[in-house]
Every structure is written in structure tokens, then in C-alpha cells.
Amino acid sequence: MASLLSSSSSSSSTFLKLVDFPSAFEFDGIGRRRRRRRKNNSVLKFTRSCLADASSLVLAAHHTVDRYIRSGMVIGLGSGCASGMAIQYMGRQLRAGALKDIVGVPTSVGSASEAAKAGIPLNQYQDCSQIDFAFDDADIIEEGTLVAVIGRRRLQGEESILQEKSVLNAANKLAFMITESQYKGGLDGSVPVLVQSLNWMEIAEKIDDLFLGDAEVWRRPSIGQADPHGGNNPLVTKEGHNVLDLIFTSPILSLAEVAKSLDKVDGVVDHGVISKFPCSAVIASEDGLQIVDSLPRNAMEAL
């Protein structure tokens, strides 16, 4: 595991610093929207104070919809705070006539509920031959590679890492909406791992041996506090799997290598690491939005 912790991958992404783009609205000093006067060739600059008052993730969500979504598309609808904002904004754009003939493919019960409230027609991912574009929240994204981790947050109701990852991998294009603190090298924290429930302890021991000295393996509980065994109430997903949290105690500079190692362990069903091309990260900060686009990488395979 030393190589995973000591060698960084070279950047294969392009960066576009975005601090202004056209909008029909501006924000006042307390975060309320008001319609701005349109001037010829005018743009709205999102200043530091504006972003501080109005959530920067709102701007990331709106920009993602405006930049990537067109009428007639089938859209994978992500799960999380920014994804919920994007779904709501899509609904408003549909009602206003700016978007037409959109079909949403939810990654969770939560995103399906948001889409239904927003008036977005839905289809199940099993019934879709093609998903044109998908957006989602990510827990963290590796700087340079755009390899992401999803599924760290506690699963609520019928959420499914498998379903979420299936929709994202099926999309022709993917964008993650995150804050600048979630985009970095030398990643820390956990990677969720889905395992077979009957022999979960044996699988956990294999993973623990694989990452010995670099990470701890805890079974995720459904309620209460986490501990190595998940307590008396371990989480069981709707597909019948346990979730092991692989909690790294040292920085990881290659999520792709971690994923490849996990894929070789018998009993591992899937994990929260996702690498997708083409992919973009819409990164919100106090200074504006930064758009990072992936470049083709022959050596990088979809995980």
C-alpha cells in the first residue's frame, strides 16, 4: 500500500476559472433574488459577498443545468443538496418553457421525490437505453483525475450506492457539483464498500489485511454510533448488502488504485469510487465557480 500513499497521479484536466456569466437574476445583500435589468452584452459578476450570502452551491446547480442540459435530453438526477437544487431549477425551467421534453432518471428515492415535486417526468434506469447527461453531488473528488467518492453520507430510506453508480456510469457525460474543500489531492476519510452480508466479517478481514496500517474497516450501523462491528443494528441496503467504511488514517493519492485493489477481493459487490469520462467538476467557492473538465486517459478505465 505504500505506493498508494506516496505517488501522486499527473493532472489530466483543464481548468476554467468562472467568476461571471449571464443570469436573469441577481442577489441582494441578504440573499434574496430580484430580477436584474438586461443590458446589451452585460454579464452578472458573482462577487465574494454575493456568494457568501447566497449559497454558492445554488450557483453551481444553476450553472450545471444551464451549461449542460438541453431540451429533449434524458438526465440522470443525482442525490444530495446541490442535486436537489439542480432538480428544482430544472423544474422551473420546464415550467417557463426554457426546457422541453426532458426525462429524468433518479439515482434515489429522494431524487425521484424532488423530481416529482418539480414536475419532471421520470423513467427508471433499467428502462433507459441511453442517458445523455447526469449530475450528482460527490463527497470528495481527487484533484487532477476527477475520480470521486460517493456514498459516505448515511443512507436514508431507499437510497442505493449501486443504483446511483449505475446511473452515473450509464450517462454519456457526467458533472459533479462540489465546494472547493471537496476537491483536493492527498485525500482523507472513508470509502464505502458494499459486501455480501452472510460472510461480511471474513470479507472485512481481507480488506483489513490489504490496507493494513493505512486504514481501518468498520461496518456501518443503521442507527446509533458506528463501531468496527456495526453494533447490534448493522445497515443492510435494499439489495441486501452490508456497508463497510474503509477509513483511511493516511492520505491517499490514488483512488483508482484503491478501487482496483477492492475489486479483486472476493465478496466485494461494489464501492463508492467512481471514475467516468467525460466528466466535469463544477466547484463552488467564495470567489466564483471553477469548472474542471477531464481529458481522455487511455490508462483510466471506468470503475
Order of alpha helices (4+ residues) and beta strands (2+ residues): alpha-beta-beta-beta-beta-beta-alpha-alpha-beta-alpha-beta-alpha-beta-beta-beta-alpha-beta-beta-beta-alpha-beta-beta-alpha-beta-beta-beta-beta
